[in-house]
Amino acid sequence: MAQETTPAETEPTDPAQGGDTGQEPDYKALYENALKESRKWESRSKANLKELDELKAAATKTDPTVEERLSALESENAALKASAARSALVDSVAKATGLDRSIVATLNGEDEDALTEQAKAVAAIMKPAGGAPKVPEAGGKPKPGKPSKKDILGIEDKKERMAAIAANIDLFK
């Protein structure tokens, strides 16, 4: 609360200042005037104290929604950090073992050693121990080699034959 300034009430003149020297100052009026001013300032100070106490009480109270949001953000931050650390761990183990990242990500090892051990076990299962030859898939057409001059001339469709001759012009020189 701002302090109000009011013009000073009529103050009796001091006898030393050249007023009526024959009259005594009215001490009772002076006392009552001083008492009135004292009461006015006392009530103002009590109002200021009450306002100060209210402001202090309001300042110490924290908003519960802010606390809830802060704790939610902290837990989200911790989850993101854990996810980033897990992703980096999966990447390093996948690179070290030669497995695909998606396969390593499905493993449940908590630290690098456990994850590496699991990845090596999966890699051992995926790679055959013997040197068995790879069999082409059933129904797959073998890739033809370079056609001979006789093969090209045996093509019945004229357009296809001309295209084959153009593609293999070195056979016809």
C-alpha positions in Angstrom: 0.0 0.0 0.0 1.5 3.3 -1.0 1.8 5.9 1.8 -0.4 8.9 1.3 0.9 12.3 1.8 -1.6 14.9 2.9 -1.0 18.5 3.5 -0.1 19.2 7.0 -3.0 20.1 9.2 -3.0 23.5 10.6 -0.3 23.5 13.1 -0.4 26.0 15.9 2.3 28.5 15.6 5.2 28.2 17.9 5.5 31.1 20.3 9.1 31.5 19.4 8.2 32.2 15.8 6.4 35.4 16.4 2.8 34.4 17.1 0.8 35.6 20.0 3.2 35.6 22.8 0.6 36.1 25.4 -1.3 32.9 24.9 -0.2 29.5 26.0 -0.3 26.8 23.2 -3.3 24.5 23.5 -1.5 21.4 24.7 -4.6 19.3 24.8 -5.3 20.0 21.1 -1.7 19.3 20.2 -1.8 16.0 22.1 -5.1 15.0 20.4 -3.6 16.0 17.0 -0.5 14.0 17.6 -2.6 11.1 18.9 -4.8 11.2 15.8 -1.7 11.2 13.5 -0.2 8.3 15.5 -3.4 6.3 15.1 -3.5 7.0 11.4 0.0 5.8 10.9 -0.5 2.8 13.1 -3.5 1.7 11.1 -1.5 2.2 7.8 1.4 0.1 9.2 -1.0 -2.7 10.3 -2.6 -2.7 6.8 0.9 -2.8 5.2 1.9 -5.6 7.5 -1.2 -7.6 6.6 -0.6 -7.1 2.9 3.0 -8.1 3.3 2.0 -11.3 5.1 -0.5 -12.1 2.3 2.1 -11.6 -0.4 4.6 -13.8 1.5 2.1 -16.5 1.9 1.2 -16.4 -1.8 4.8 -16.5 -2.8 5.6 -19.6 -0.8 2.7 -21.6 -2.3 3.7 -23.6 -5.4 1.3 -24.4 -8.1 0.6 -28.2 -7.9 0.1 -28.4 -11.7 3.7 -27.0 -12.1 5.0 -29.7 -9.8 3.1 -32.4 -11.7 4.3 -31.1 -15.1 7.9 -30.9 -13.8 7.9 -34.5 -12.5 6.3 -35.7 -15.8 8.9 -33.9 -17.8 11.7 -35.3 -15.7 10.4 -38.9 -16.1 10.1 -38.3 -19.9 13.6 -37.0 -20.0 14.9 -40.0 -18.2 13.1 -42.4 -20.5 14.5 -40.6 -23.6 18.0 -40.8 -22.2 17.6 -44.5 -21.5 16.2 -45.0 -25.0 19.1 -43.2 -26.6 21.6 -45.2 -24.6 19.9 -48.5 -25.6 19.9 -47.4 -29.2 23.7 -46.6 -29.1 24.3 -50.0 -27.4 22.3 -51.9 -30.0 24.2 -50.0 -32.8 27.6 -50.9 -31.4 26.7 -54.6 -30.8 25.2 -54.9 -34.3 28.3 -53.4 -35.8 30.6 -55.6 -33.7 28.8 -58.9 -34.4 27.8 -58.3 -38.0 24.1 -58.9 -37.3 21.3 -56.7 -38.6 20.4 -53.9 -36.2 16.7 -55.0 -36.1 17.7 -58.5 -34.9 20.0 -57.1 -32.1 17.2 -54.7 -31.0 14.9 -57.6 -30.2 17.4 -59.1 -27.8 16.9 -58.4 -24.1 20.5 -58.0 -22.8 20.8 -55.1 -20.4 24.5 -54.3 -20.8 27.0 -54.6 -23.7 28.4 -57.9 -22.6 25.1 -59.7 -22.2 23.8 -58.2 -25.5 27.0 -59.2 -27.4 26.8 -62.7 -26.0 23.2 -63.1 -27.2 24.0 -61.6 -30.6 26.9 -64.0 -31.1 24.6 -66.9 -30.2 22.1 -65.8 -32.8 24.8 -65.3 -35.4 26.0 -68.8 -34.8 22.6 -70.2 -35.4 22.0 -68.1 -38.5 25.3 -69.2 -40.2 25.6 -72.8 -41.2 28.6 -74.6 -39.8 29.3 -76.7 -42.9 30.3 -75.6 -46.3 27.2 -76.8 -48.0 26.6 -75.2 -51.4 23.8 -72.8 -51.9 21.0 -74.2 -53.9 19.2 -71.9 -56.3 15.6 -71.2 -55.5 13.1 -73.6 -57.1 11.5 -72.3 -60.2 14.2 -69.7 -60.8 15.5 -69.4 -64.4 19.2 -69.6 -64.9 20.8 -66.6 -66.3 21.5 -67.1 -70.0 25.1 -66.5 -71.2 25.9 -64.7 -74.4 23.9 -66.1 -77.3 25.6 -67.6 -80.3 25.2 -66.4 -83.9 23.1 -69.5 -84.6 20.8 -68.7 -81.6 20.3 -65.2 -82.8 19.6 -66.3 -86.4 17.1 -68.9 -85.0 14.8 -66.2 -83.5 11.6 -66.2 -85.6 10.3 -62.7 -84.8 12.0 -60.2 -87.1 12.0 -57.3 -84.6 13.5 -59.5 -81.8 16.1 -60.9 -84.2 17.2 -57.4 -85.4 17.4 -56.2 -81.8 19.6 -59.3 -80.8 21.8 -58.7 -83.8 22.2 -55.0 -82.8 23.0 -56.0 -79.2 25.6 -58.6 -80.4 27.0 -56.9 -83.5 30.5 -58.2 -82.8 29.3 -61.7 -83.7 28.3 -60.6 -87.2 31.4 -58.7 -88.3 
